Amino acid sequence: MIRPFDYSGITRGADGISRYDNLHNSLVAMLRATVDKSPNAEAVVELGGERINYQELWDRAARVAGGLKSLGVERGDRVAIQLGNGLAWCVAFWGIQLAGAIAVPVNTRFAEPEVEYVINDSGAKFSFKTGEALPDGAPFAIEELQQEDVSAIFYTSGTTGFPKGAMTTHGNFLANNENCVRVVNLPTDGSVRTLISVPLFHVTGCNSQFLCCCASGSTSVIMPTFNVQAFLKAIVEERTNSVTSVPAIHWLAISQPNFKDFDVSHVRWLTYGGAPIAPELVGKLIEAFPNARVGNGFGLSETSSVATFLPHEYSHTHADSVGFAAPVVDLELFEVDAESGVGELLIRGANVVKGYWNKPQATEDAFVNGWLHTGDMARLSPEGFVYIVDRKKDMICRGGENVYCVEVENALAAHPGVFEVAVIGVPDEVMGEKVGAVIVPRPGQQLDPAEVAAFARTLLADFKVPQYIIIRPDMLPRNPGGKILKPALRNAVEWGKPIR
C-alpha cells in the first residue's frame, strides 16, 4: 500500500472516523486567525475590479453580517447567494458565516424553476442578488460557532430530478482545507496565488480554492467570467502560481495559438478534476507547465470537495486513476463483483457532509453507518489507487458539471411531441462527455431536434440541454421489467454532428 501524503496529527474516533487534531473550531475562527496574523496580506483580487486585504475582507463581511442581523437573519437561518463570481460573492459568503447563518450558494446556470426550488427548499430568509447592494450594518460577528454547526448547503442534482442540499459543517470545510494542503503539498505561509476560473457556487471553487487560501492567508484571483485569453493573461499578470480547473479548460488554454507567448514558468501547482481526462492531455500539461506539479482530484459535494488525489509522481503513469484516499478518508467497495473487482465506492471521513437538507429518506439511503454511498462504481488496487469505472447513478459528467439523465429525460418528456426518451453520455475528447438524447416521437408527430433543444432550454440549465439529439421511429430497447437498456442503445447509436 502506497502512502503518498502526510498522515501526522490524525486521530480515529470511536465512530471510526479519522479527524485532524489541529483544526480551528469554525470557519470564523479560522478567518479571525488569518486576519490577526496577516491583516495586510492580499485576500481577494477580482479581475477588472477591486482587490482587498484580509482586514478589509473581515471588516466588510462584519458589516454585511450586521446588515443581515438588522434584516432579521438569526443564527442557523439560511441565506442564498445568487451572485456570479467576484468579490461580492466572497464578502457575502463570509458575511453569512459571521452572522452565524448558513450559506446557500445557488448555481447561476440553473433555470428559474430550479432556482425557485432551491430557495423554497432551503427556506432562505434572504437572498443576495446581482445588481443589489449588499446588506450593511454595524459590524457583527458570532465567534463561538463549533465544527458540528452547519455552515453551508450546496445543492447537487439528484436522480429524482430534484436537487439535494448537502449540509456542509464548519468541520467539513476545515477538514477539506487540510486535505487540500496535504495532498497538493501546498505551503501555508501565504505564498499561494490561486486563479479561480470555476464557479464559486461549486465546491471546487469555494472549498478547495477560496477557503483554502483564506486558511493560509493566500490570495484568490477571481475571474468574473471565463475567457481563455483573459485566463492566460491572469496567470502571467497576477503571477498566479496555482491553477485549478476542469480538463476542458486546461486543454483549451494550451491549445491557444499564442500559448507560448505567455510565461507560465512560475506556475507551481496545476490541478484538474471533475471530468475524465485523456492520458495524452496529462502529458501535454506536464510539457506546457514544466515547473508545475500536476494532479488529479476527485470528490463530490457530499465530500466537501476532495476525497482522493493523484499526485504529480503518478499523474503520467496512472492517468486513468483518481489517485489515493485523502489522509482522513477511508474507502470501501460495496457489493463487489467477484470477477471484475468493481463495486460501489463508499467514503468515510471528517469531510463527509452531515446529510441532505430536508430529505431524511435520501439521507438514510446515502449515509449508512457512517459511510457515504457515492453511486460511483470503482475498483481499488492493492497499492491504493482508485479507478472510477462507471456510474451506478445515471449521470453524465460534462466538463465538470454533473448532469443527471433522468432530470433531462423528464424535461424532454414534457414536450407534447415526445413519446419516449433516453438520455446518455456522448464521449468527447474536450468535455469528457456531452449530453445526448434518443427520442421516439408520438405517432403522427414530426420532431425537429433544434426545436426540441429550444424547448428543453426553457426548463433546464444550458449545460443540461442535449447537444446531440437522435429522432428514431423504433421503440427504445427495454428489458422484461420495462427498463431501457442503455448499454445496448449506446452501442447502436451513431450520433453524427452536434446540433449546437
C-alpha positions in Angstrom: 0.0 0.0 0.0 1.4 3.4 -1.1 1.1 6.2 1.5 1.9 9.4 -0.5 0.7 12.1 1.9 1.4 13.5 5.4 -0.6 11.4 7.9 0.6 13.0 11.1 -1.7 14.5 13.7 -4.7 12.3 12.9 -6.9 10.7 15.5 -9.5 8.0 14.8 -12.6 8.4 16.9 -14.9 5.8 18.5 -17.2 6.2 15.5 -14.4 5.1 13.2 -13.9 8.5 11.6 -10.4 9.9 11.3 -10.0 13.6 12.1 -7.2 16.2 12.1 -6.0 17.3 15.5 -5.0 20.9 14.5 -8.2 22.4 13.2 -10.0 25.6 14.4 -13.5 25.4 15.9 -15.1 27.1 12.9 -14.5 28.9 9.6 -15.0 32.1 11.5 -12.2 31.2 14.0 -10.0 30.3 11.0 -10.6 33.6 9.3 -10.0 35.5 12.6 -6.7 33.8 13.0 -5.7 34.7 9.4 -6.7 38.3 9.9 -4.7 38.5 13.2 -1.7 37.0 11.6 -1.7 38.7 8.1 -4.1 41.7 8.1 -2.4 43.3 5.2 -2.0 40.2 3.0 -3.9 40.4 -0.3 -7.0 38.3 0.1 -9.2 38.7 -3.0 -8.5 40.1 -6.4 -11.4 40.5 -8.8 -10.1 40.7 -12.3 -11.2 44.1 -13.7 -12.4 45.1 -10.2 -11.2 45.6 -6.7 -8.5 43.9 -4.6 -8.7 43.8 -0.8 -6.6 42.5 2.1 -7.7 40.2 4.9 -8.5 43.0 7.3 -10.7 44.6 4.7 -12.4 41.3 4.0 -13.2 40.8 7.7 -14.4 44.4 8.1 -16.7 44.2 5.0 -18.0 40.8 6.0 -18.7 42.0 9.5 -20.8 44.9 8.2 -22.7 42.5 5.9 -23.3 40.3 9.0 -24.6 43.3 10.8 -26.9 44.1 7.9 -28.2 40.6 7.8 -28.9 40.8 11.6 -30.8 44.1 11.1 -33.0 42.3 8.5 -33.9 39.6 11.0 -31.4 36.9 10.0 -30.6 34.8 13.0 -28.1 32.1 13.8 -28.9 28.9 11.8 -31.1 30.8 9.2 -30.4 30.0 5.5 -29.2 32.8 3.3 -28.9 32.3 -0.5 -26.1 33.7 -2.7 -27.4 34.4 -6.2 -24.3 36.1 -7.4 -21.7 35.5 -10.1 -18.0 35.1 -9.4 -16.4 38.1 -7.8 -15.5 40.0 -4.6 -19.2 40.5 -3.7 -19.7 36.7 -3.6 -16.7 36.3 -1.2 -17.9 39.1 1.1 -21.4 37.7 1.1 -20.2 34.2 2.0 -18.2 35.5 4.9 -20.9 37.8 6.0 -23.2 34.9 6.3 -20.6 33.0 8.3 -20.0 35.9 10.7 -23.8 36.2 11.2 -23.9 32.5 12.3 -26.2 31.7 9.4 -26.0 29.0 6.7 -24.9 29.9 3.2 -26.8 28.5 0.2 -24.7 29.1 -2.9 -27.1 29.0 -5.9 -25.9 27.7 -9.3 -26.1 30.7 -11.6 -26.7 28.3 -14.5 -29.9 26.9 -13.1 -33.2 27.6 -14.9 -35.7 29.7 -13.0 -37.7 26.7 -11.8 -34.5 25.1 -10.4 -33.6 28.4 -8.6 -37.1 28.6 -7.1 -36.9 25.1 -5.8 -33.5 25.7 -4.1 -34.8 28.9 -2.5 -38.0 27.3 -1.3 -36.5 24.0 -0.2 -33.8 25.7 1.8 -36.2 28.2 3.4 -33.8 31.0 2.6 -34.6 34.1 4.7 -32.6 36.4 2.4 -31.0 36.2 -1.0 -28.0 38.2 -2.2 -28.9 39.1 -5.8 -26.9 40.6 -8.7 -27.4 44.4 -9.0 -28.5 44.8 -5.4 -26.3 46.3 -2.7 -25.0 44.0 0.0 -26.7 44.5 3.4 -24.9 47.0 5.6 -25.0 47.4 9.3 -23.0 47.8 12.5 -20.1 45.3 12.5 -21.2 42.0 13.9 -19.7 38.5 14.3 -20.7 35.3 16.1 -17.4 33.7 17.0 -18.5 30.8 19.2 -19.5 28.5 16.4 -18.4 24.9 16.5 -17.3 22.3 14.0 -20.6 20.4 14.1 -22.6 23.5 13.2 -23.8 23.6 9.6 -22.1 26.3 7.6 -23.4 25.9 4.0 -25.8 23.9 1.9 -24.6 23.0 -1.6 -27.4 21.8 -3.8 -26.5 18.9 -6.1 -28.8 17.5 -8.7 -30.5 14.2 -7.7 -31.6 11.3 -9.7 -35.2 12.1 -8.9 -34.8 15.4 -10.8 -34.9 17.4 -7.6 -31.7 18.9 -6.3 -30.5 17.7 -2.8 -28.8 20.1 -0.4 -25.6 18.7 1.1 -25.3 20.1 4.6 -21.7 21.1 5.0 -20.5 21.7 8.5 -17.7 24.0 9.6 -15.7 20.9 10.4 -16.3 19.5 6.9 -14.9 22.7 5.4 -11.9 22.7 7.7 -11.1 19.0 7.0 -11.2 19.7 3.3 -8.8 22.7 3.7 -6.3 20.4 5.4 -6.9 17.7 2.8 -6.0 20.1 0.1 -2.8 21.3 1.8 -1.6 17.8 2.3 -2.5 16.1 -1.0 -1.4 19.0 -3.2 1.6 19.8 -0.9 0.7 23.4 -0.6 2.6 25.9 1.6 0.8 27.6 4.4 2.9 30.7 4.5 0.5 32.8 2.4 2.6 32.5 -0.8 -0.1 30.8 -2.9 -1.9 32.8 -5.5 -4.7 30.7 -7.0 -6.6 31.5 -10.1 -10.3 30.8 -9.6 -11.9 30.4 -13.0 -14.5 27.8 -12.0 -17.8 28.9 -10.3 -17.7 29.8 -6.6 -21.0 28.1 -6.2 -19.2 24.8 -6.8 -17.2 23.1 -4.0 -14.0 23.2 -6.1 -14.0 27.0 -6.4 -15.4 27.7 -2.9 -14.0 24.9 -0.7 -10.7 23.9 -2.3 -9.6 27.2 -3.7 -11.1 30.3 -2.0 -11.5 28.9 1.6 -8.2 27.0 1.3 -6.5 30.4 0.6 -8.3 32.1 3.4 -6.9 29.4 5.8 -3.3 30.3 5.0 -3.5 34.0 4.2 -3.0 33.4 0.5 -4.6 35.2 -2.5 -7.7 34.3 -4.5 -7.6 35.8 -8.0 -11.2 35.5 -9.3 -12.4 35.6 -12.9 -16.0 37.0 -13.1 -16.5 35.4 -16.5 -14.3 32.9 -18.3 -12.3 33.9 -21.3 -9.4 31.8 -22.3 -7.1 34.7 -23.3 -8.0 36.5 -20.0 -7.3 33.2 -18.2 -3.8 33.1 -19.6 -3.2 36.8 -19.1 -4.2 36.5 -15.5 -1.7 33.7 -14.9 1.1 36.0 -16.1 0.0 39.4 -14.8 -1.2 38.3 -11.4 1.6 35.8 -11.0 -0.8 33.1 -10.1 1.2 30.0 -9.1 -1.7 27.7 -8.6 -4.2 26.9 -11.3 -7.2 24.6 -10.9 -9.8 23.8 -13.5 -11.6 21.0 -15.4 -9.6 19.2 -18.1 -11.5 21.0 -20.9 -10.3 24.4 -19.7 -6.7 23.3 -19.5 -6.9 21.7 -22.9 -8.3 25.0 -24.3 -5.6 27.1 -22.7 -2.6 25.1 -24.0 -4.2 24.8 -27.5 -4.2 28.5 -28.0 -2.0 29.5 -31.0 -0.3 32.1 -28.8 0.1 30.0 -25.7 3.9 30.1 -25.9 3.7 33.9 -25.7 2.7 33.5 -22.1 5.4 32.9 -19.5 3.9 30.2 -17.2 7.2 29.2 -15.7 6.2 30.4 -12.2 3.2 28.1 -12.0 4.0 25.5 -9.3 0.7 23.6 -9.0 -1.7 22.6 -11.8 -4.6 20.5 -10.7 -7.7 19.2 -12.5 -10.8 17.1 -11.8 -14.5 17.0 -12.2 -14.3 15.1 -15.5 -12.5 12.2 -17.2 -9.1 13.2 -18.6 -7.2 11.7 -21.5 -3.8 10.4 -20.7 -2.3 12.3 -23.7 -3.6 15.5 -22.2 -1.8 14.9 -18.9 1.5 14.6 -20.8 0.8 17.8 -22.7 0.0 19.6 -19.4 3.3 18.5 -17.9 5.1 19.7 -21.0 3.2 23.0 -21.1 3.8 23.8 -17.4 7.3 22.4 -16.9 7.7 23.7 -13.3 4.3 22.7 -12.0 3.3 19.7 -10.0 0.2 18.4 -11.8 -2.5 16.3 -10.0 -6.0 14.9 -10.4 -8.6 15.4 -7.7 -11.9 13.5 -7.2 -14.7 14.3 -4.9 -18.3 15.2 -4.5 -20.4 17.9 -2.9 -21.1 15.3 -0.3 -17.3 15.0 0.5 -16.9 18.8 0.7 -14.7 18.5 -2.5 -11.6 16.4 -2.3 -11.9 12.7 -1.4 -9.0 11.3 -3.5 -6.0 12.8 -5.2 -3.4 11.6 -7.7 -0.1 13.4 -7.0 2.4 14.5 -9.6 4.6 11.5 -9.3 1.9 9.2 -10.6 0.0 11.6 -12.9 1.5 10.4 -16.1 1.9 6.7 -15.4 -1.6 6.3 -13.8 -3.5 9.0 -15.6 -6.6 6.8 -15.6 -6.7 6.8 -11.8 -8.1 9.4 -9.5 -5.4 8.7 -7.0 -5.3 7.8 -3.3 -7.6 8.5 -0.5 -7.0 11.8 1.3 -5.4 11.4 4.7 -8.6 11.4 6.8 -10.6 9.5 4.2 -11.4 5.8 4.3 -12.6 3.9 1.2 -14.6 0.7 0.8 -16.4 -1.1 -2.0 -20.0 -2.2 -1.7 -21.4 -5.3 -3.4 -18.2 -6.1 -5.2 -18.3 -8.1 -8.4 -16.2 -11.1 -7.9 -14.9 -11.2 -11.5 -14.1 -7.5 -12.1 -13.4 -6.4 -8.6 -15.8 -3.4 -9.2 -18.2 -2.2 -6.5 -19.9 0.9 -5.4 -17.4 3.3 -3.8 -18.1 4.1 -0.2 -16.4 7.0 1.6 -16.0 7.8 5.3 -14.2 10.8 6.8 -14.3 14.1 8.6 -15.0 15.8 5.2 -18.2 13.8 4.5 -21.3 16.1 5.0 -23.9 15.8 7.6 -26.6 14.7 5.3 -29.2 16.2 2.9 -31.2 19.2 4.0 -34.9 18.5 4.5 -34.6 15.0 3.0 -34.4 12.3 5.7 -35.1 9.4 3.4 -32.4 10.4 0.9 -30.0 10.9 3.8 -30.8 7.5 5.2 -30.3 5.9 1.8 -26.9 7.6 1.1 -25.3 7.8 4.5 -25.3 4.3 6.1 -23.4 3.6 9.3 -21.0 6.5 8.7 -20.3 5.6 5.1 -21.4 7.7 2.1 -22.7 5.6 -0.8 -21.3 7.6 -3.7 -23.1 5.9 -6.5 -19.8 5.7 -8.4 -18.6 2.3 -9.4 -14.9 1.8 -8.7 -12.0 -0.5 -8.4 -9.3 -0.3 -5.8 -5.8 -1.6 -6.5 -3.6 -3.3 -3.8 -1.4 -0.2 -3.9 -4.3 2.1 -3.1 -5.1 3.6 -6.5 -8.7 4.4 -7.1 -10.2 3.8 -10.5 -13.7 5.1 -11.3 -15.0 2.8 -13.9 -18.7 3.5 -14.2 -21.7 5.2 -12.5 -24.3 3.5 -10.6 -26.3 6.7 -10.7 -27.5 7.7 -14.1 -25.2 10.7 -14.5 -23.2 12.5 -17.2 -20.1 14.4 -16.3 -19.9 17.3 -18.8 -16.8 19.3 -18.4 -17.1 19.2 -14.6 -20.9 19.8 -14.5 -22.9 16.8 -13.3 -26.0 16.2 -15.5 -28.4 13.5 -14.3 -30.1 11.7 -17.2 -33.4 11.3 -15.5 -33.7 15.0 -15.0 -33.1 15.7 -18.6 -35.4 12.9 -19.6 -38.2 14.3 -17.5 -37.8 17.7 -19.2 -37.8 16.3 -22.7 -40.8 14.1 -21.9 -42.8 17.2 -21.2 -42.6 18.1 -24.9 -46.0 17.3 -26.5 -44.4 15.5 -29.4 -42.2 13.2 -27.4 -43.3 9.6 -26.8 -40.3 8.2 -25.0 -36.7 9.4 -24.5 -33.4 8.1 -23.2 -30.5 10.4 -22.3 -27.0 9.1 -22.3 -23.4 10.5 -22.3 -21.6 11.0 -25.6 -17.8 10.7 -25.3 -16.0 13.9 -26.0 -12.2 14.5 -26.0 -12.5 18.0 -24.6 -15.5 17.9 -22.3 -15.2 14.3 -21.2 -18.8 13.7 -22.1 -21.7 15.7 -23.7 -25.4 15.2 -23.3 -27.1 13.1 -25.9 -30.8 12.2 -26.3 -32.5 9.5 -28.3 -36.2 10.3 -28.8 -39.1 8.4 -30.2 -41.9 10.8 -31.3 -45.5 10.3 -30.7 -47.4 8.6 -33.5 -48.0 11.1 -36.4 -45.7 13.7 -34.9 -42.6 15.2 -36.6 -39.9 16.4 -34.4 -37.1 18.9 -35.2 -34.0 18.4 -32.9 -33.3 22.1 -32.7 -36.9 22.9 -31.7 -36.7 20.1 -29.0 -33.5 21.6 -27.7 -35.0 25.1 -27.6 -38.0 23.6 -25.6 -35.5 21.9 -23.1 -33.8 25.2 -22.6 -36.9 26.7 -21.1 -36.8 24.0 -18.3 -33.1 23.2 -17.9 -29.9 25.0 -17.3 -28.0 25.4 -20.5 -25.3 22.8 -19.7 -28.0 20.2 -19.3 -29.6 20.7 -22.7 -28.7 17.9 -25.1 -26.1 18.8 -27.8 -26.9 15.6 -29.7 -30.5 14.6 -30.4 -31.4 11.5 -32.4 -35.0 11.0 -33.6 -35.8 7.4 -34.2 -39.1 5.7 -35.3 -38.4 2.4 -33.4 -39.2 1.9 -29.8 -36.3 2.0 -27.3 -34.8 -1.3 -26.3 -36.1 -2.5 -22.9 -35.6 -5.4 -20.6 -38.5 -7.6 -19.4 -39.0 -5.3 -16.5 -39.5 -2.3 -18.8 -36.2 -0.6 -18.0 -34.5 1.0 -21.0 -31.3 -0.9 -22.0 -28.9 2.0 -22.2 -25.8 -0.1 -22.9 -27.5 -1.6 -26.0 -28.6 1.9 -27.0 -25.1 3.3 -26.7 -23.7 0.6 -28.9 -26.4 1.1 -31.6 -26.5 4.9 -31.8 -24.4 6.9 -34.3 -24.6 10.5 -33.1 -23.3 12.4 -36.1 -22.8 16.1 -35.7 -24.0 18.1 -32.6 -26.9 20.4 -33.1 -25.1 23.2 -31.3 
